[in-house]
Amino acid sequence: MGFYAVLPYLATHLGSGLGMAGWLVGLVLGLRTFSQQGLFVVGGALTDRYGPRPVVLAGCALRITGFGWLAVAGSTATVIAAVLLIGFAAALFSPAVESEAAREAVRHERDTGTPRAHVLALFSAAGQAGAFIGPLLGSLLLLLGGGFGAACLAGAVVFVGVLAGHARLMPRADPVRKRKRERERERGGDRTQASHTVTRTARRGRSSWRALFTNRPFLLLCLAYSGYLVSYNQLYLSLPAEVERATGSGAALGWLFALSSLLVVVAQVPLTRFSAHRIAPRTALVTGLAVVAAGFAAVPLTPAGPGGLLPGAALVVLLTLGQMLLVPAARGLVPDLVEDRQLGLATGALSSVSGIAVLAGSAATGALLDAPAPVRWAVLAAVPLAGAALAFTLPVGRGGKDQGTRAVAG
């Protein structure tokens, strides 16, 4: 909720409010995505080292600071610094929260017999509920005349509550690190053995990195997924520009984001269940990217209709449907392409490589805001189509498994 009360309106604020050029708006949004997705592996590594609780609390504190700073930032340098802080905050707390939620779901399953999927489904539904309410909160503040600064402060207030909740409820001891310490004590504290263990671990770590980034199918998956993430980032760049052009205001943007979240809440589980049992992961990935491309192609072809929002709504619906198909498929392909011991590293690398691609592509797509509409939307449609072509070269993948999905936004 805190994220979506702010970020959908950032592009309009940067362009109309601060007078930034389109390419610079795109660069700022790309930096935001890179500082989150690109640094996801950093948050995961810190969680492994220090446990989830301190990393989550630090991330929440940084998000509060970032939103407060963004509310008053008036220059390009201060806006970029605030946006980087907001993104890096998520790179800290997101992997920490997800790992702890999974750990607690397993513990709850062991203690009560309740399937862990029930807990994780509740976790996902809560995130989508926030993604539904947040844009409406931001739109309400804009309609009441509070402006972008009020939306930022509302997001900061939400994260104060998030910080307080985690400080109160999150377990203080990390069970994984505790078990490691117990095993070390059981070995008798042999320092020589511990030194050899550290050396072997470091060598395995370097070998894992080298093996992962010489794995051609995995790199192709990363590039295909990058095409999706560059496209998804247009919800914060091209969609606000389209809404502003069609209505003269960004106030209706929240309703389009709410539409996207509502589609995920209603359709994600049945669509994933259908696709997982009937089509191969590669087919779902290619189809999802093609649907995303159709969303961009539909914008100049859709009549303006009531309020001028139909082209934007067509983009949101098709992009969301494509997302629901391709994200579970991409995540489900990772175990087929890497060894089991590399799975955690590969999952983080998938997000990080995609974040770097968004950083590289956002300034270019931002420059398209000044291009003629047919050219702009055709180029944007070509990005996921290129990803689909790359995905078509991947192995088919194992079907018949109901894969989950992760949110990429906040």
C-alpha positions, 0 to 999 in steps of 0.5 A: 500500500505504501509503495503504490500510494507513491510510485504510480504518480512519480513519472507525472511529478517528475515531468509535469511538476519538476519539468524533467525531460522524458529521457531523464524521467525514464532514467530516474525510474530505471534507477529505482528499479535497478536499486531494488531488482538489481541489488536483490542479491545483496539483500539476500546475502545480508539476510544469510549473514545477519538474519532477516529481522535486522535486515527487514527493520533497516529496510523499513527505516530506509524506505521511510527516510526515502519517502520523506526525502522524496516529498521535499526533493526539488532538484534532479540530484536529490530526487535521484538520491531519494529514489535510489534509497527507496529502491535499495530499501526494498532490496533489503526487506523484500528477500528477508521478509519472503525468506522468513515467511517461507520459514514460518510457513514450514514451521506452521505446517510442521506444528499444525499440519496446515499446508504451507501453501495456505500461509504463502497464499495469504502472504501473496493476497495481502500484497495484492490487497495493498497494491489495490488500495495504495493507488486509490489512496494516492488518487484520493490525496491528489483529488483532495489537493494534497499533491505528490508530497502528501502521497509520499508522506502517506507512504512513509506513514504506512511504512512506520506501521510496517516497521512497528509491526515487524519490530513487534512480531518478527522472531528475534532469533534466526533459526538457520544461524542458530542451527549452524552455531549448534553444529559448529559447537558439536564439532568441538570448535576445531579452528583448523577444520573451520578454516578449511570449511571457510576456504572450501565454501569460498571456492564453491561460491566462486565456482557457482558464480562462474558456472551460473554466468556461463550457463547459456540457457539461464542467461537467455532466460534472464534476457527474456525476463528482462524484456518483461521487466522493461515492459512492466516498468512502463506502468510507471513511465508510459502509462502515466504519460498516456493518462495525462495526455488523455485526461489532462490529469494523473488522478485516474491513474490509481484506478488503472493500477487498482484494475491491474491488482484486482485482475491478479487477485481474481485471476492469478490462481485459476490462470496459473493452475490452468497453465501449469497443468496444460502448457509447458513453462516455455510456452507460457513464457512465450505466450505471456510475452506476446500478450504483453506486446499486444498490450502496447500495440493495442494503445494506438488502435483502441478508441479513446472511449469514455473519459479517454481511458480505454487505451490505457485500460487495454494496456493494463489488462493485457500487460497484467494478463501477460504477467500472470502467465509469464512470471510463474513460468519464468520462475518455474524454469529456473530449477530446470536450468541450474543445479539445485545448489545454485537455485538461490543464487540463480533466483536472485540473479534473475532479478538482478540481471533484469534490474540492470536491463531496466536501468539500461533501457529506461532512459531510451524508453523515456526518450520515446515519450516525445516520439510520435505515438505509433512509433513509440508504441511500436518500439515498446511492443518490440521489446517483449516480442524480442524477449519472446523470440529468446524464450522460444530457444529455451528448453520446454521445461517440466509441466504439471506443477503449480508454480507460484508468483512473486510481485516485482513492484514494491 
